[in-house]
């Protein structure tokens, strides 16, 4: 009897939805206060998960949600990187 593997769920800081960890991206703040994207989900530091969706990322930027959750300043370049990641993800899904 094969048991079904448990899928780890995470909560999006923008929408509040619980989604599979693989559908989201982790943003991490290190002890130095440096904020970066953590594609592996294994970097040390305070993390926040966000859905890889253009509207979701833009809303996070507009309302400063990531800065609030991570208690750090978020550079606009980080949001640009997130938008590029979301675009790549959308193209990969459409290409299947």
Secondary structure, DSSP 8 states (H G I E B T S, - for coil): --------EEEBTTT--EEEGGGEEEEEE-TTS-EEEESSS--SSEEEEEES-HHHHHHHHHHTHHHHHHTS---HHHHHHHHHHHHHHHHHHHH-
